[in-house]
Amino acid sequence: MTRTLYEVLQFALLVALAPLLTGFVRKLKARLNGRIGPGLLQPYRDLLRLLRKEVVLAPNASWLFRVIPYLVFTAIWLAAAIVPTFATGLLLGRTADLIALVALLASARFALALAGMDVGTSFGGIGASREMMIASLAEPAMLMVTFTVALLVRSTSLPHIAEFLLTHDVGIRISLFMGLVSLLIVAVAENARIPVDNPATHLELTMVHEAMVLEYSGRHLALIEAAAMVKLLLYISLIAAIFFPWGMARDLADGSAVALGLASYAAKLALGGAVLALFETSIAKMRVFRLGEFLGGAFLLGLLAAIFLYVSQGL
């Protein structure tokens, strides 16, 4: 019963904290650029405003176009829920596998690309093609990071990975550092952040994610926007669970350990949001044709990390 309650708490925290994390990043970016910026609670107001608006659909939109926002939000929410946040012994721990996580994210991406092409607009087709190009390079890089961690831990289970790093002294490993950098690059690309994409603009020559969702409105657009917010929180949680699991509660019966886990998770989210805001304000948007080099570097780092760890362990 305790595991179930804490699992429900994690599901609720993901939805409650995702807009706050997005608002924190936007606020910090605005302050770094010398502006006041929107309030921290503005993403909540935006979602409520979209939920109140009427849904406007294109005449040639199929049933798939209507269903995909719910599928995308559910897949990303479930993917975020299987990532350990403040504790490792939650109810979905047995299904919290890195490969399953990649599959859920790929399913959401595929569905969103179908929605972009369903109406038949040029923007939707451009966004879907660019999204698939990014995915073809980001997914192999993420899998190489998965294989690197699995070589060390002998498992792809996220709770087991977090517990292994909490209880074992792995020392300073160049392979884990390269895996961390590779996953950071993938996280930037998957969340359509600068330098891959700029979520604050709607320029037809550069936009990727926004191009696929231009035809959505009302509650459908609210679900898409909420899914993007949860996805950003997911990647920060994933990086923290794999490389910085310190502070996670291992015993759910210990209230002080759970409280420490919640506090450490909040601190990790704040630190991740601050690093993202600082990075985005210090770098320019990259040309679309250079994204292959950017993500190719992530794949190369992941591959080298796996090779170095394999050789160092003498397998």
N, C-alpha and C positions, 0 to 999 in steps of 0.2 A: 504493500500500500504506500509506503514511503517513497519507493522508487517511482511509482505511478504519479504521486502528487508532485514530485520534483520534476518529472518529465513534463507534466502539464504546465508547471511554472516556467520551464525553459521555452515551451511553445509560446506562452504568453509573452515572455520577455523578448523574444525575437521580434514579434510584431510591434511591441511597445517601444523598444529601443531603436529599431531600424530608422524610423523618421527622425528621431532625436540625433542619431549619429550623422545622418545626412545634413540636418540643420546645423550641427556643430561644425562640420567640414565647410559648409557654405559661409557660415559666420566668420570662421577663422580665416578663410581665403579673402573675404571682404576686408577684414581688419588688416591683413598683410598687404593688401593693395591700397590701403589708405582710405577705405570706405567704411561706413557704419554697417551696411549689409542688413539682410533680413534677420528676424528674431530666430531663436533656437526652435521655437514651436511652429514656425511657418510651414514646414512640410505637413504637419498634422492638419493645419487649416486648408492647405491645398488639396489634400486627400478628401477632406470633408466637403469642400466645394465641388470637387469632381463627382462625388457620390450623389450630390443633390441635383446635378445637371441631367438633362435628358440625353439619352443615347441616340446618336444620329449615325445611321448605317448607310453605306453606299448601296445603290439599287442592285448591283451584281454581287454583293457580299454573300457568301455561302454560310451554312450553319457552322462550318469549321471556324470561320472568322469570329463568330459569336462565342464559341466554346473555348477557344485558345487562351484568352486572358485568365480564365479559371484554371486551366491546365498548367499554364506557366507559373502562376502564383502558387498553386498547390505543390508543384514539383520543386520549386526553389525553397518554399517554406519547409518541406519535408527534408530536403538536402541540408538546410541550415539546422534542422532539429537533430540530425544524427551526428552533428559535430559537437564534441564535448565543450562546454562553455565554462561552467563553474564547478562541475563535478564529473567524475569518470564512471560511476556506477549507475547510470540512468537506465530506464526501461528499454530504450532503443539501442543500448550499447552493443547488443549482438549483431545488429544490422548496420552499425556504424563502420562501414568499410570504405576505404579511399576509392576503390574501383567503382563501387556502387554510387559514391558521390559524383564521380566523373560522369557516370551514365545518366544520373538524374539531371545534371546540368546540361549535358548534351541533348537530352530529350526536350528540355525547356527551350534550348536554343533552336533546335530543329522546328518545334512548333511555332516559335515566334517568326522564324524565317518563312514558314508556310503562310502565316498571316500576312506578312509583308507582300507576298506575291499573289495572295488570293484575290485582292481587289483589281489587280492588273495595272496599277499606277507605275510610272517610271521610277519614282522615289522609292517605292516599296521594293522593286526589283534590284535597284542599286544597293539599298541597305542590306537586303538578304544576301546578295552575292558577296559584299564586303564582309558580312558577318561570317559566312561560311569560309571565306579565305582566312580570316583571323582564327576561326575555330580549327582549321586544318593544321595550323601551326601551334596554337595554344594547347590543344588537347594532348598531342604527343609530348610536349614539354612537361605538362602536369603529370602524365603517366611516368615519365622518366624520374621525376621527383618522388613519385610513389614507389618506384622500384628501388630508388636509393635508400629511402627510409625503411623499406621492407628488408633490404639486405642487412641493415643494422639491427632491426628489431625482430626480424623473422616473422613479421605479421603485417597485414595491411589494415588491421582493425584500429580505428582511431583511439578508442579508450585504452587499448593495449599499448599503443605508441606513447600516449601521454603518461601512462603509469610507468613504462620502461624508462623514459627520460626523467621521471620524478624519482625513481628508486635506484638508478644506475648512474655511475659517473662516466659519461661518454667522452669527457675531455674536450679539447679544442680540435675539431675535425674540419679540414678544408672542404671535404665533400659535403658536409652539412651546410657550410656557409654558401657554397655554390648552389646547393639545392634551395636554400632560402632566397637567394637573389633570383633564381629562375622562377620560383613561385611568386615572388613579388612582381616580376614582369608580367606573368600570366594574370595575376590579379588586376593589374592596371588595365590590361587589354580586355579581360572579360567584363569588367565593369564600365567599359567605354569611357575611361578617364584620360586626361592629358598625359602623354603626348599622342595616344592612339585616337582618341575622340574627345570632343569638348561637349559635355552634357548641357552647357549653358547656352549653346548656339543652335541655330537651325539653318546653317549654310548647306545648300544642296550639294556642293562640291566636296564637302568634308564629312558630313554627318554619316554615322553608321547605325547606331541604335535608334535614334530619333526618326530616321527615314522609314523604318519598318512599322512604326506605330503612329504615323501622321494621320491615318484614317480613323483612329480610335477616339472615342469621346465618352464623357459621362463615367459611369461605374466601370466600364471596360478599361478606360485609360487609367482610372484610379488603381485598378488591380495591377496593370502593367507597371505603373510608377511605384507601387508598394513592393512589387516583386524585385524591381531594381534596387530599392533601398535595402530589402532583406538580403539580396545578393552581395551588396557591399559589406554588410555586417557578417555574412557567411565567410567571406574570404579573410577578413580580419580575425574572425574566430578560428578559422582553419590554420592560419599562420601561427596564432598564439597556441593552439592545441598541439601542433607538431613541434615547433621550435622553442616556444616559451610557455610550457605548461605549469610553471611554478604558481603555487597558490590554489590549485584545484583541490577540491575535497575528494578524498578517497573513501571516506566513511560517511555515508548519508545520515547515520544515526547521531553523529557528532554535530550539534547545532553550531558550535563555534567554528568548526572547519567549513561548514556550508556558508556561514556568514563571511568568512575570510575568502572563500572561493568567489562569492558574489562581488565582494569589494575588489578583489584582484581582477576579475573579469571586466568590471566597469573601468578600472584603471587601464587595462590593455586596450579597450575600445577607445578611450580618450587619447591614449598615446598613438594608436594606429590612425585615428582621424587627424591628429595634429601632424603626423609625419606625411600623410597624404596631402593635406592642405599646403604644407611647406614645399613638398615636391612639385605640386601642380603650379604653384606661383613662381617657381624658379626655373621652369622649363617651358619651351614653346611647343605648339602643336606640330606634329610630324606629318610630312606628306604621306598620302595613302600608299604610294609605291615604295616607301621605305619601311613599311610595317613588316614586310618579310624579313628584312635584316634585323629589325628589333626583336621579333619573336623567334627568329632563327637563332639569335644569341641565347635566348632563354632555353631553347631545345639543346643547344650545344652545351650550355652550363649544366643542364640536367643530365645529359649523357656523360660528360666528364666526371660529374659527381658520382654517378653509378660506377664508372670504370675505376676511379680512384679508390672508392670504398671496397670494391671487389678485389682489387690488387692488394690493398693494404691489409685486408683480412686474410689473404692467402687462400682464397677459396678455389 
